[in-house]
Every structure is written in C-alpha cells, then in structure tokens.
C-alpha cells in the first residue's frame, strides 16, 4: 500500500506565486505531489483514517517549502576533537549530512549548494534521494574551479598543486579547466561553480575562459554559476550566459545593465556580508578587512536596489556554512529580512524570492516553489503570519508542520549537542548603523 494521502484543511494560503493570500479549503497531497488545492475531491473520504491523514491548519498560515539558493554543507568545520579542521572526505561527508538535517528542520526543504570539499555534497544528495538519511532536496556543485588568483587560491606560490581537501581547484589554463568540468560532471554534480577573485578587486578569469566553460558545461547538460564580486567578471559572465551570478558587489551601473539585458539572475548573499560586517571585530578582522567588507556590503545593497529597478531577478541565498557567523539552521531566512529592510521588497516579494524564484537554482523551476496542483509537495504550516513580520520565517519554533516531498518531517527530534568551536553565536544583528544611504 502507498503512502497516506495528506489533507490540509483551513488556514490562510500564501501559495508562492505572489498572489494575495486566501482562505484555504483543502490541499490534498498524494505521494510526493500536490494533487489538489481547493474543494475536496469527491473520491477522498476523510473518515478513512487508514489512508487519509488530516492536518488542521485553522488559524495558521500555509506557504511553500523554503529554498536557500546558496548553502554550503561541507565547507567550514568546527574545532571538533580529535580532528581539528578535519578535511578527510569521510569526515566531510558526515559533517555535511549533519548540516543537511539541521537545515531541513529549520524549514528549508531545498538548497542549492555552490561548492564543497571533495564530493561530499554529491554523496549526501544521493543518500537523501535514496532514503538513507534525512535532509533537504539538494542541487549541488563540486569543488570550485579557479584560475590563479581565484577565491580558492590561498596557498603560497611554491605549492604547485592545490591540496586535495581544498574547496576549490586552482587551474592554470583553459584546457585544464575544461577537463575539470568534464570530470566533475562525470562525478555527478548538478552544476559547475566558478570562483573569481575573493573580493572582486581584480578579474581572475578571462572573458574567453568564462565563455568556453559555460559552453562546455551547457553542452553536457550542466548549469554554471560564478562567484563574481567584481565589475569585469560580472559583465563577462552575463555576456557568456552563465546561469546565475553570485554577489556582484562591485559591478558598475553599466555592468548591471549588461546583466539585465542578458536575463541572468543574481544571488547576492547579503546575509553573509551583513554578518561579516557586523561581527568583523569579533572575528579578528583587521581594520582594512572591515573596510573591505563594508565597502562590498554597501555596494551589494546598492546594486540590488538597482537590480530591482532594472528588472533583474534577485534570488535569495545566504552563504550559510561558509563561516562561523552563518550557521546551519540559524540563518537561512535572514536574506528575506534584508531584502525587505534594506532593498525595498515587500514581505510577499521576499517569500516569492525564497520559494518560486529560488526553484531555478534547484533545477526545478517548473515543479517546485509554489503550492499548486502538480507541484512537488513541499509545504510549511506556520503559527504566525510571515506577511505581518517576515522574521517569523527565521524561527523554527513557528513551524507547526513541515512537509518535504510529501512526507511529514519530525521537527521535534533532538539534535546532538556538540561544541562547534570557540566562536559563540551572538544571534541576529543587522543593525547596520554603518550602512550609507
């Protein structure tokens, strides 16, 4: 016998399309799809308790499962003993699996993972898809492909080869880059992640390198995203037809116009930038480092305001897992608050960015992100109204029911209490008194 049908009754439905919220009569979930929204189908007997599970959503709010368009599972690791900053493939995979479960329980039913160590994120994706472990739906890249001077090129020049445990592969020439694209696709990545320079002060890739990598990846059925904070790389990426650009902090107005013309979306990850700026002193940044972070944060906010005017699609990702101040299960919905507080989005627009629009970064833009018949059954039921206060999405305690792929997730199951290092999470800040307006 198959899974029980789930019938969600009553409540207020925010379906993710951007339409006004409406009273929900019933939502019927059958297997892993939404069968019906509206009047209860005549063939469903609510008294058949063996085959029908009823969820009463009266007085509550129903939204699509949330998507984080930029979430790393296997990168930063805590000071766990006996392996401090452990980098083995086996440990990375276990760590990524732990982070996946924490992410799911915070209401994030899908993530786009733009790079990790080894092929740990690919392995965890496969384990989740195979039912071995619990976690969000994952669309993942492998190790970042970098030219010399790219974000992962942090080692001294006398080291000719990038360490195997590094999050990126530093490659000297285009031929080697294309070989790495083919190798990663063979290993099962969903998309290729390119890594231009760390803060965007210089363009690390040539225009031709970006164009050739995009052509080869697309020829083999994989999408391409790029870490691009700088001006030249952002414009070159738009012209090359990358599938999405991450950050674009230092892009000029002319660069942004080129992005608008290309139709390429941007994932700014302002959550990472705001947290880095707010906690830079606590994290030991030098004054120069603090100034750079704030410069880029202000540039990113300014460019996302410009993106809004130019009609560029802005997707919502947090860079969770890339630092000690973007923790799994804590920060995934901070981007929604930043979009409303600093970029001028309405709460509804922020929800759509984190659901319907973000489905593009999962490769399921036609199947995910809205509560509509035929869509994959990812649904959240909340006890507070996220349109009245977008920060409701940040607190997992506001989740009454969480459904991923047609299965109810047990959000009350305890997580191991582990010491993740000397940095003590200070909670949400985003005061940003330093932000120039």
C-alpha positions, -999 to 999 in steps of 0.1 A, spaced: 0 0 0 13 35 -9 17 65 14 -13 80 31 -29 110 14 -24 142 34 -53 166 35 -45 201 49 -78 218 60 -85 255 66 -58 282 73 -45 310 52 -27 300 20 3 320 7 9 300 -24 43 314 -35 31 328 -68 28 364 -55 -10 363 -55 -28 376 -24 -32 352 5 -66 334 5 -86 312 27 -76 275 22 -104 250 19 -82 219 14 -48 210 0 -45 173 -10 -11 157 -11 -7 123 -28 26 106 -28 51 134 -34 29 157 -53 2 183 -46 -29 167 -62 -55 194 -55 -59 229 -40 -95 240 -33 -126 219 -30 -121 184 -16 -122 158 -44 -152 135 -42 -132 103 -41 -115 112 -8 -132 100 24 -119 120 54 -132 92 77 -108 67 61 -81 71 88 -60 42 73 -54 61 41 -60 97 48 -41 119 73 -57 152 81 -38 183 92 -59 211 108 -44 244 98 -72 266 111 -57 299 124 -24 292 107 -5 302 75 5 278 47 34 285 25 56 265 1 88 249 14 116 274 17 147 273 -6 181 286 3 198 294 -31 233 294 -16 241 270 12 273 251 17 271 218 36 307 206 38 329 237 40 337 253 73 341 226 100 343 233 138 371 226 162 359 191 168 384 167 185 404 147 177 403 162 142 406 200 143 395 215 110 393 179 97 395 176 60 391 139 52 365 130 26 348 107 51 345 133 79 334 160 54 305 137 43 294 130 79 296 167 87 276 176 56 249 151 65 246 166 99 242 201 85 216 188 60 194 176 87 197 208 107 189 228 76 157 208 68 144 210 103 146 248 101 120 248 73 144 247 43 132 219 21 156 226 -8 191 240 -11 215 249 -39 250 241 -27 276 260 -48 306 240 -39 321 219 -12 350 197 -2 357 165 -20 324 153 -35 308 152 0 277 173 -10 271 150 -40 273 119 -17 249 134 8 225 144 -20 225 108 -33 220 95 3 190 117 8 175 108 -26 179 72 -18 162 75 16 193 66 36 193 99 56 170 129 61 177 163 46 166 189 21 165 184 -16 200 192 -29 212 207 -62 250 208 -59 282 218 -75 316 202 -68 348 219 -59 351 255 -73 370 259 -105 395 287 -101 421 304 -122 452 317 -104 440 345 -82 406 329 -78 388 327 -44 403 293 -35 438 303 -45 450 309 -9 482 289 -9 518 301 -14 532 302 -49 557 274 -43 528 250 -38 523 238 -74 492 217 -67 460 226 -48 456 204 -18 430 177 -24 409 188 6 407 224 -6 372 237 -15 384 247 -50 407 235 -77 432 261 -90 439 255 -127 465 273 -148 449 271 -182 417 268 -201 424 232 -213 427 221 -176 395 240 -167 375 222 -193 390 188 -182 378 196 -147 343 205 -159 341 171 -176 355 153 -146 330 169 -122 300 162 -145 311 126 -147 311 125 -108 275 137 -108 275 174 -100 243 193 -109 262 225 -119 297 240 -122 308 267 -98 334 292 -109 354 312 -84 367 346 -95 387 368 -71 378 369 -34 366 405 -30 364 414 -67 392 439 -68 406 421 -99 392 399 -126 408 364 -123 391 347 -152 395 359 -187 363 366 -207 371 337 -230 377 313 -201 342 320 -187 326 317 -222 343 284 -230 335 268 -197 298 278 -200 296 264 -235 312 231 -224 291 227 -193 259 235 -212 268 211 -239 270 184 -213 237 194 -196 251 212 -165 244 247 -154 271 272 -144 272 297 -116 300 321 -107 313 338 -76 318 373 -90 320 403 -68 339 424 -93 330 446 -123 347 429 -152 338 393 -142 301 402 -137 298 418 -171 318 389 -188 296 363 -170 264 380 -182 276 381 -218 288 345 -216 254 333 -205 262 318 -170 230 306 -153 234 328 -123 258 353 -108 267 353 -71 272 387 -54 280 414 -80 291 438 -51 314 460 -72 296 459 -105 290 493 -121 257 505 -134 268 496 -169 277 461 -157 243 458 -142 226 469 -174 245 442 -192 232 417 -166 196 430 -172 200 426 -209 212 390 -206 184 380 -183 209 363 -159 197 364 -122 218 374 -93 222 356 -59 237 384 -37 240 365 -4 238 397 16 233 376 48 270 367 47 280 402 40 259 418 68 270 392 93 307 396 83 304 434 87 285 433 119 309 408 136 341 416 118 358 429 150 348 398 170 361 376 142 395 392 143 394 412 110 419 440 106 406 475 100 414 471 63 394 439 63 365 456 80 366 484 55 366 460 25 336 440 39 316 472 45 325 485 11 313 454 -6 282 452 16 272 487 7 279 480 -30 258 449 -29 228 466 -13 231 495 -38 233 471 -67 203 450 -55 183 483 -54 195 489 -89 187 453 -100 151 459 -87 148 490 -110 163 472 -140 141 442 -137 169 418 -128 157 387 -110 172 386 -75 173 352 -58 177 346 -21 208 328 -7 227 332 25 261 316 21 253 295 51 281 271 60 309 294 47 318 309 80 312 307 118 286 335 115 264 318 90 253 286 109 231 259 95 196 260 109 200 296 121 205 320 91 186 306 61 158 332 62 179 363 71 181 372 34 143 377 34 146 402 62 175 421 44 155 422 12 126 439 30 146 461 53 173 474 30 163 467 -6 126 477 -5 110 443 -11 75 436 4 73 405 26 53 388 -2 81 396 -27 107 382 -2 86 350 2 84 346 -36 121 351 -39 127 323 -13 102 299 -30 91 302 -66 121 322 -79 147 302 -60 134 269 -76 155 279 -106 187 272 -86 174 237 -78 168 230 -115 131 225 -108 116 259 -117 85 242 -132 80 217 -104 88 234 -71 83 266 -51 45 271 -52 15 254 -37 -3 244 -68 -17 212 -83 10 190 -99 39 206 -80 62 187 -56 47 186 -22 69 208 -1 47 227 24 52 247 56 24 255 81 32 284 104 15 296 136 23 333 128 18 355 98 50 360 78 35 388 58 30 408 90 65 400 102 90 384 78 113 374 106 87 347 115 105 326 89 137 327 109 124 308 140 118 271 136 95 272 167 69 289 144 67 258 123 36 237 131 40 212 103 68 206 78 62 185 47 90 177 22 84 156 -9 50 145 5 64 133 38 59 149 72 92 158 89 97 153 126 110 187 136 110 178 173 136 151 171 166 163 192 199 172 176 233 162 192 246 189 215 282 195 203 307 222 208 313 238 174 343 259 184 353 289 204 330 314 185 297 318 203 268 326 180 255 361 191 222 358 173 207 381 146 222 416 144 217 435 112 217 469 130 239 481 102 243 516 115 274 518 93 253 514 61 254 545 39 221 555 25 
